[in-house]
Amino acid sequence: MASFLNGGAFVLQILKQNGRVIEQCEDLDEGCWINLVAPTEEELKEVQNRLPVLPEFLSYPLDEEETSRIEREEDQVLIIIKIPDPRHEGDFVRYETIPLGIILIEGIIITVCLKETVLLDDLFSGRSALSGLLCDPARFIFHIFLKAAALFLRHLRMIDRLTSEYEKELHRSLRNQELVKLLNLEKSLVYFNTSLRANDLVMARLQSGRYIPITEENEDILEDALIENQQAIEMAKIYSDILSGMMDAYASVISNNLNIVMKFLTSVTIILSLPTLVASVYGMNVALPFQDSPHAFAIIMGFSLVLSGLVVFIFIRKKML
C-alpha cells in the first residue's frame, strides 16, 4: 500500500482490482482508486507530482461550503456531491453535510474528503462488493451515489426516531433542552434537503452521458440512485414539515402556559389586595365604624374574608382560576 501519514493516520490509499479481489498497491495505473482523507498541502502536491490532476480539482472538495456540481476540463472530470456528517455535542446530535469530491483522470478515480466517512468505510469493509467496480469508473461513481442516498435515508430514519423521543420528553416536561434538540434536528433537515436536491441535479446531468460514457447496465444503477435520492428528498420534506409544525405547536403551548400562569398570578394579586385595602382603610386616624366595638377586629377580618371569597367565586365562574 502506498500511503502518506498525517498524525499517525492514513490519509491516502491506493486500491486496484486484481482478479476478483481488491488489493492495495503502489503503482498508479488505469483502474486505480486513490482515496484522500483530509490531506495536507504537501500530500496534495505529492499527488500532483504523480498525476497531472488540476490543483483546483483537489482543493474544491476541501471547502466545507462547496456545493454539489460537475465540471469537465482537460479530459478531467470533477464531481462533487454532499454527504451526511453527524456531529455529536454532548447530549445533542445535529447533522450537517460535507462535500465529497470524485475526480476521474486517465482511467484513475480519486476521492477527496475533509474527514473519514461511513460511506467510503463501507466500501473498504466490503472489498468483495468492490469487485468489478474499479474496472468501470462510471459504475464505481454511480455506486457512490447509491450509497450516499442510502446513507441519507439511514440518517433520516434516525432523525425520525430522535424526534419521537424528544416529543415524548416534551410531553412530560416542557424544558428548553428538548426544544433546542428539536431545533438542531430542524436545522439538520434543512441541510439535508438542500444537499439532496443539489445531488439530484448532478445525477440528472450525468444521465446525458456528456461527462461519462454510460452503458445500459450503469444507467440502471444511476436510475436506482436517483430513485433513492428522490425518496430521501421526499422523506426530508415530510419530516421537516412535521418538525416545523411540532415546533410551532410547542411554541403555542409554551405561550399559552405563560398566559395561564400570568392570569393566575394576576387573580391572586387582586384577591390578596382586598384584605390589604380594608386593613389600610381601618388604619387611618379618622372616625370609622366599629372603632369602639370590642369585636371590631373580628368584624373587619370577617368582612375581608367574605369580600375575598366573593371575588374568588366570581373568578371561578369566569374561569380565571
C-alpha positions, 0 to 999 in steps of 0.5 A: 500500500502506498500511503502518506501519514498525517498524525499517525493516520492514513490519509491516502490509499491506493486500491486496484482490482486484481482478479476478483479481489481488491488489493492495495498497491503502489503503482498508479495505473488505469483502474486505480482508486486513490482515496484522500482523507483530509490531506495536507498541502504537501500530500496534495502536491505529492499527488500532483507530482504523480498525476497531472490532476488540476490543483483546483480539482483537489482543493474544491472538495476541501471547502466545507461550503462547496456545493454539489456540481460537475465540471469537465476540463482537460479530459478531467472530470470533477464531481462533487456531491454532499454527504451526511456528517453527524456531529455529536455535542454532548447530549445533542446530535445535529447533522450537517453535510460535507462535500465529497469530491470524485475526480476521474483522470486517465482511467484513475478515480480519486476521492477527496474528503475533509474527514473519514466517512461511513460511506467510503468505510463501507466500501473498504469493509466490503472489498468483495462488493468492490469487485468489478467496480474499479474496472468501470469508473462510471459504475464505481461513481454511480455506486457512490451515489447509491450509497450516499442516498442510502446513507441519507435515508439511514440518517433520516430514519434516525432523525425520525426516531430522535424526534419521537423521543424528544416529543415524548420528553416534551410531553412530560416536561416542557424544558428548553433542552428538548426544544433546542434538540428539536431545533438542531434536528430542524436545522439538520433537515434543512441541510439535508434537503438542500444537499439532496436536491443539489445531488439530484441535479448532478445525477440528472446531468450525468444521465446525458452521458456528456461527462461519462460514457454510460452503458445500459447496465450503469444507467440502471444503477444511476436510475436506482440512485436517483430513485433513492435520492428522490425518496430521501428528498421526499422523506426530508420534506415530510419530516421537516414539515412535521418538525416545523409544525411540532415546533410551532405547536410547542411554541403555542403551548409554551405561550399559552402556559405563560398566559395561564400562569400570568392570569393566575398570578394576576387573580391572586394579586387582586384577591390578596389586595382586598384584605390589604385595602380594608386593613389600610382603610381601618388604619387611618386616624379618622372616625370609622365604624366599629372603632369602639366595638370590642369585636371590631377586629373580628368584624373587619377580618370577617368582612375581608374574608367574605369580600375575598371569597366573593371575588374568588367565586366570581373568578371561578365562574369566569374561569380565571382560576 
